[in-house]
């Protein structure tokens, strides 16, 4: 059984974590399979959607899994988990999480790493690290601060907040909430729109946004100017401009 299912929907690669009997809880082999799928994603897709099989998105670390030989635990994190988080961060194509159920612990970290998050009405978000005396992992302290801000991230990671889909939307953790039966189709449609933007506006804009918080305004303005040259001179931009002109003149 493949631990990560891969399916192309037009320009969108849908990756499904596939341990439904364990709510897609994390074991090293699952992250190895996810890493393999992500390695070729940019060459064959214009966007990636990540979801979970069955009732869960990802229930965090599998506490029932056989004990690993990797000790201390940080060795296992560096060997299996960090490479996947870095691969997700390096994607220059849109990455959207379709959160179909519980996203707990490492599952919350995976969802937080996405550019956008769409949740079903059955979604649930919780960190749970502090409850068992652990510190967060898989980039949670990086991505959640960027998504939620320091205070909300603190509350989620140390206050043991549990967010249902609607509350997660109120907090800004998810972009929208849709019925469970429509989740994947809706998210694929969203990802398709992002994947088919004209020219290179999508990846260039994502690159500008990603590290803007680390840059001075003067540097960001210069990068925007350089990016504008790149996007305006791309052949896809000319075609999009001509199509828009045709629509205006035909009204």
Buried (B, 14 or more C-beta within 10 A) or exposed (E): EEBBBBEEBBBBBBBBBBBBEBBBBBBBEBBBBBBEBBEEBBEEBBBBBBBBBBBBBBBBBBEEBEEEEBEEEEEBBEBBBBBBBEBBEEBEBBBBBBBBBBBBBBBBBBBBBBBBBBBBBBBBBBBBBEEEEEEBBBBBBBBBBEBBEEEBBBBBBEEEBBBBBEBBBEBEBBBEBBEBEEBBEBBBEBBBEBBEBBBBBBBBBBBBEBEEEEEEEEEBEEBEEEBEEBBEEBEEBEEBEEEEEEEEEEE
